[in-house]
């Protein structure tokens, strides 16, 4: 059996080595490392795949969040509602712009923002909501959008972890995660479901004026060279990364299917262990693309299980061990919108198992058997 990894990018590369090497060499031979042809080609193809009018590439997912907030003209002191259980970048982007992240608790089943808790956190200073589609499935966007429209708030979807996830509205309409709010953001960090071989990100919108503004902000605030209409920054997806992502994009459906099949095996093997853990909850309104396969383990048993799995050669990670309001950097920055007990409970119980496109049946069954033996 091959060694088990949280993410096996080497084996994934070996499966697409020929077209990948060709794509990379074409960029090198072209000499166009910035804004080369592959960048526009990738954004066009991603736009078609994800069914959104405009894709604006940028340097990384954190930049994407910051660019979105800049394009919406959010000003210092404005409040931005974010889930308390998320990666730091969601709130960090707001803090960098001197905005106030307002932390709202999450649904303990889905790990996503609890929409029922949003309205009570809104104040006259609130300007935007940033739902995070965490671990591979979509936040409950239909009621969230209703709240946003009722209060005149922008919606920025942090879709760093759930590209390809599909949300179904009550009338049967389906939309891809990241295309429902005013702006969606993506990360192409190597371990993401669609990952490059370095950093990369993108923004999604169906609003032409926002798309134009986002593109300008990402290019030093210019629409034409040396004419700077606004203060911007330098945030580009380089041509090599675009070529790599363009090569992997056609593989994304099969990558999602591989993750879903692994999750089905995990579910079947672990669902009968209620005294130890809970398997992930799958939403009726969202497909799950399993960026992570995250268990909820009895808090008093999590450390022991993680240590035991490590001894067996099975990595298991805690995403995330410390909530945002306990992070030293955010102590005097965030506002707590409501009780955050569910977030604090999740930080004590979550444990993510290996999940990637190259997990084979032997590895998956070994992981399951070792967890079952632990009980």
N, C-alpha and C positions, 0 to 999 in steps of 0.2 A: 504494500500500500504506500502511495506517495505521502510525504509529510503533509499534515493538515495545516492550512494557513487561513487567517481571517479573510484574506483576499489573495488570489493567485493570478497576478497579472502576467507573470512569465509564461505560464501555460496558455493563457488566453492569447498572448502575442504569437506564440508558436503556431497556433491554428490559423492565423491570418498573416503569417510572416511575409509571404510573397507579395500580396498587394500592398501591405504596409510598407515594406522596404522600397517598393517602386514609388509609392506616393512621397515618401520622405526624400528619396534621391532626386525626384523631379523638382522638388522645392530647392534642394541644395544646388542642383545644376542650373536652376533658373536665376539664382542670386537674388530673388525677390523675397526677402525674409520678413518684411513688414508690408502689410496690405497687398500681398500677392494674390493671384487669381483664386487660390484655394479658399481664401477667406470669404469672398463673395459667393463662391460656389457652395460652400458649406452653409452659409446663412440662408441662401435660397432653398437648399434641400431641407434644412431643418424647419424653415417656415412652412414648407409643404407638408412635411411629416407631422408637425405638431398642430397644423391648421391655424396659424396665426398670421396676420398680415405682415408684421414687421419683426425681424430679429436683429438686434443690435449687439454685435460681439464686444467683449471687453476682457480685461486681464484675469479676472477671477470672480467668484461668487460674492465675496464681500464688497468688492468694487461695485458689482451690479446693484446691490442693495443701496449703497451710498449714492450712486448715480440716479437711481430711481427717486430717492428722497430729494435730491438736488433738482431734478427735473420737475418735481411737483411743487417747487418753491417753498418747501418747509423751512421755517425760520427758527433761530435759537429760542428756546422756551416752549415751542410747540410740543405737544404730546403725541406719542406714537404707541398704540397698543400692540403689545407682542406677547406671545405665550411665555410663561415663566419656565417651562421645560423645553429648552431648545439649545442649540449650539450658540456660543457667545456672539458669533458674527451678527445675528439678527438684531441684537440690542447694541452691539458695538458700533455698527454703521450709524445708528441714530445718535449715539453718544459723541461720535467724531464730529457731527454737525451741530453739537450743542442742543440737540433735541432731548426730550425726556422720555425714556422708555417706560411705559406703564405696564406692569406685569399682571397678566391675567392667568388664572389657574387653568389646568387642562382636564380633559376627560380621561379618567384613569384607564378606560378600556382601549382608547385609540391613541393616546399620547398627544393628540392634537388639541388646539385651543378649544375650551369649552364655550361654545357660542352663547349659551345661556348666561354666562358671566360677563359678557362684553359690555352690555348696555350700562350696567351699574358702574363701570369704570370710566365712562365717557364724561368729560367736563368741557367747558367752553374752550379750553386750550387744545382739546383733542383734534387732530387733523387727519390721522390715517390709522388704519389697522393693517398689521402685517401678520397674516396667518402663515404658519409654517406647515408644509405638507411633510410631516416627519416620518422617517423610516420607510416610506414607500407608498403611503396612501394619503388621500386628499382630506383636508379639513372640510367641515360641512359648510360649503360655500353658498348655498342658496339662502339660508337664513342670515348668514353673515353679510351677504351683499344687500339684503333687505335692510339690515341695521345700518349699514354704511350709507345707503341712499337716503334713509330716513333722517340721518343726522348730517348729511352732506360731507361724508368722510371719503378719502381716497382709500383704495385697497391695493397693497403691494403683496403679491404672493411670493413667499420664499419657497421656491421649488427646487432647491439645491439637491434634495434627496429623492424626488419622486417623478422625474421625467418619464413620460409614458403612462402615468396613472390617469385614468379616465373617471370623471365625475358625472353622475347621472342626476339630472334635475327631476322634480316631481312630475313634470309633463313629458318625461322620457327623453328630453334633449340631453345630448352627451357633449362634454367639452373636456379637452385635455387640461390637466393641472398646469397652472401658470398662464392660462389664456382667459380666465374668468374675470379677474379684477382689472384695475387700470393698467398695472404693469406686473409682469411676472419676472422672476430672476432665476438664473440657472448657474450651477457650478459644474465645471468639467475637471475637477480635481481627479487624479488618477483612479481613486477607489470608487468614484461615483458610477452609477449604472451606465452612463455614457461618459467615460473618462479619457482625458488625453494622457500624454506622457510628460506632463508638467502642469502648470496652472492655466486656467482659462475660465471664461464665464460668458454669459449673454443675458440680454433683457428681451422680453416679449411684450408686444402691445398691438392692439388693433387701432390705436389712435394715431393718425398720421402726424399731427402736430407734436405729440409727445415723442414719437419716433425720431422726428427731425431734431428735436431738442436734445434727446438722449445721445444721438450721434454726435452732435456738436459738443456737448459737455465732455464726452469721452475723448474728444480730439482737441483739447485745450480751448474749448469754447468757440471753435471756428467752423464756419460752413464752407469757406474757401481759404486756401493757404494764406497765412499772415494777416487775415482779417478776423479778429477775435471779438465776437459780439457779446460774450459773457465769460465769467470766470468758470473755467472747467478744470480738467485734469488730463493726465495721460494714461489711458487705460485701453490697451489693445490686445486682441487675440492675435498672436503671431502666426505667420503663414504655416510654419511647421506644425503647430498644434491644430490649425484648421485642417490641414491635409490629413493628419492622424484621425481627427474626429470625423472627417468626411468618409474615411475608410471604414470606421467603426459604426457609423450611423445605420447603414443597411443591416448590420448585425443586431441592432437593438431589440427588434421583436423576438429573435431567438434567445438573446440574453435574458429578456424578461421571462420568457417561457421556462428557461433553465432554472431561474431563481424560484419561480412559482412551483415547479415540480419538486425542487428541494424542500420548499416550505411545506408542501403536501406530505412529504415523507416525515419531516419533523413533526407535523401536526399529528399524523397517525401514530407515531411512536411515542409521543410525549403527552398526549391529551389525558391519559389515564393516571397522571401523577399529581392530583390536586393537593395532596399534602405537602408537595415540594414546590410546585410551580404552576403558572398559568401560561398557556400558549397564546400567541398574538390573536387579537380579536380583529376579524375582517368586517369592514363596514358594508352595509347593503347598498350604499350609494357611491362607492369608490372601488375601483380595482386596486389591488395591492401589487406593487412591483418589487417589494422586498429589498430595498437598499440595505436594511438590516432585518434580521430575524431576532426579535427582542422578546425574551421571556420576562415574566414577573415571578421572581423567586421569593420564597418566604425570607424576609430580611435577616432573620437569625441564621439562615442556612446559606445565604449567598456567598459569603467569603469562603466558606468551606467547600462549596460546590466549585467555585472558580479555581481554588487551589488544587482540588482533586482533578479537575479537567486538565489543568496545566501539567500535572504529574503524568497524565496519560497522553500527553502530546497534543492536547486540544486547546487552542487559544479561545478565550472568551473575554469580551470587553464590556466595560460599563460605560454606556452613553446615556446619561451624564451623571457623574458622581456628586456634583455640587450645583445646586440651583443658582440662578443668576443673582438673586437677592442676597446670597451668601458669599458671592465673589467679592474680594476686597476692592477691585477696581470699580465696582458698581455701587458700593455702599452708600455714597452720597449723591448718586446720579439717578437711580431708578425711583419710580413711585409704585408702591404696591397697590394694585387696583382692587383686590379682594383677597379673601383667605386663600393661601397657597398650600394647603395641607396635602392636596393630591400630588402636587409637584414634589413636595418634600418626601412623601411616601414612595413615589416612583424612583427618586434618586437613591433610595435605600434598597430598592428591590430589582431594578432592571438589570438584565444580563443578556448580552447579544452573542449568539452562536456564529460560527463561521458561515458566511453566506456570499457566494460568488458563482460565476458562470461555470467554473471548472470543477466544482464538487462532484465526485462520482458516487455511485450507489454504495460502494464499499466504504468510502469515507463517511458518508452520511449515516449509514447503519452502524458504523463503529461509534460515532458520536452519540447516537441514540442509545445504543447498548450500554455505553459507559455511564450515561446519565441515569438510566434505569437501574444499573448496578449500584449507583451511589445511594439511591433510596433504600 
